[in-house]
Amino acid sequence: MEITREKIVLDAAGQIGGRLASEIAILLMGKHKTTYQQNVDGGDFVEVKNISQLKFSGNKLDTKLYYRASGYPGNLKTFVLRKLFGDDPAKLFTLMVYRMLPKNKLRREMIKRLTIS
């Protein structure tokens, strides 16, 4: 079976972050195709433009927290969504999509097909 990949270009201006990220995760997995198989990486290439114009619903910019820990005791770092989005929106959006992909060996290959310009 040959895998055919298309390039899909999306505009993020004015769209809600989580809804766009879940749509992109489906495209990267290939669930929108009739040839979808869970154990085959058959998704498409996805390019996202205008990521800095992304919107978030409600008070998420001030209340949503992201955590990072190194594994050492007492080294849990907490970041507010507004700070992460202000520093690097592309990195934040990549993290959002990455966490929506299935937690298996194909996840690293899937996220490589996401480009943010």
C-alpha positions as CSV (number, residue, x, y, z in Angstrom):
1,M,0.0,0.0,0.0
2,E,1.4,3.3,-1.0
3,I,1.0,6.4,1.2
4,T,0.0,9.6,-0.6
5,R,0.6,12.8,1.3
6,E,-0.9,16.1,0.5
7,K,0.2,19.6,1.7
8,I,-2.6,21.4,3.6
9,V,-2.2,25.1,4.3
10,L,-4.2,26.6,7.1
11,D,-4.7,30.2,8.3
12,A,-4.8,30.6,12.1
13,A,-5.9,34.2,12.2
14,G,-8.9,34.6,14.4
15,Q,-9.3,30.9,15.2
16,I,-9.5,29.3,18.6
17,G,-6.2,27.6,19.6
18,G,-7.4,24.2,20.9
19,R,-9.9,23.6,18.1
20,L,-7.3,24.3,15.4
21,A,-4.8,22.1,17.2
22,S,-7.2,19.2,17.4
23,E,-8.1,19.6,13.7
24,I,-4.4,19.6,12.8
25,A,-3.7,16.5,14.9
26,I,-6.4,14.6,12.9
27,L,-4.8,15.7,9.7
28,L,-1.3,14.6,10.9
29,M,-2.6,11.2,11.9
30,G,-4.5,10.7,8.7
31,K,-7.9,10.0,10.3
32,H,-9.6,12.1,7.6
33,K,-8.7,9.5,4.9
34,T,-10.5,6.4,4.0
35,T,-7.2,4.4,4.2
36,Y,-6.6,5.2,7.8
37,Q,-5.0,2.5,9.9
38,Q,-3.9,3.0,13.5
39,N,-0.5,1.4,13.1
40,V,0.4,3.3,9.8
41,D,1.6,6.9,9.7
42,G,-0.4,8.0,6.7
43,G,-1.1,11.7,7.5
44,D,-0.5,14.8,5.4
45,F,1.9,17.7,5.6
46,V,0.3,20.7,7.4
47,E,1.5,24.3,7.2
48,V,0.0,26.9,9.5
49,K,0.2,30.6,8.9
50,N,-0.5,33.7,11.1
51,I,0.0,31.8,14.3
52,S,0.5,35.0,16.3
53,Q,-3.1,36.0,15.6
54,L,-4.5,32.9,17.3
55,K,-7.3,33.4,19.9
56,F,-8.1,31.6,23.1
57,S,-11.6,31.3,24.5
58,G,-12.6,32.6,28.0
59,N,-9.9,33.5,30.5
60,K,-7.4,30.9,29.3
61,L,-4.6,33.4,28.7
62,D,-4.5,34.3,32.4
63,T,-5.7,31.0,34.1
64,K,-4.3,28.1,32.0
65,L,-1.0,26.8,33.4
66,Y,1.7,24.7,31.8
67,Y,4.1,22.6,33.9
68,R,7.6,21.5,33.3
69,A,9.7,19.4,35.7
70,S,13.3,18.1,35.5
71,G,12.7,15.2,37.8
72,Y,14.6,16.8,40.8
73,P,12.6,17.4,44.0
74,G,11.1,20.8,44.2
75,N,11.9,21.7,40.5
76,L,8.3,22.0,39.2
77,K,8.1,25.1,37.0
78,T,4.8,26.7,36.2
79,F,4.1,29.0,33.2
80,V,1.0,31.0,32.4
81,L,-0.4,30.7,28.8
82,R,0.0,34.4,28.2
83,K,3.7,34.3,28.9
84,L,4.3,31.3,26.6
85,F,2.2,32.7,23.8
86,G,4.0,36.0,24.1
87,D,7.5,34.5,24.0
88,D,7.1,32.0,21.1
89,P,3.6,31.3,19.7
90,A,5.0,28.7,17.3
91,K,6.6,26.7,20.0
92,L,3.5,26.8,22.1
93,F,1.3,25.7,19.3
94,T,3.6,22.8,18.4
95,L,3.4,21.7,22.0
96,M,-0.4,21.8,21.9
97,V,-0.6,19.7,18.7
98,Y,2.1,17.3,20.0
99,R,0.2,16.5,23.1
100,M,-3.0,15.8,21.1
101,L,-1.2,13.1,19.0
102,P,-1.3,9.5,20.1
103,K,1.3,8.6,22.6
104,N,3.2,5.9,20.5
105,K,6.2,5.5,18.3
106,L,4.7,7.3,15.4
107,R,4.2,10.6,17.3
108,R,7.7,12.0,16.6
109,E,7.3,11.3,12.9
110,M,3.9,12.9,12.7
111,I,5.0,16.2,14.4
112,K,7.8,16.6,11.9
113,R,5.2,17.2,9.2
114,L,3.9,20.2,10.9
115,T,5.5,23.5,9.8
116,I,4.6,26.9,11.3
117,S,5.3,30.0,9.3
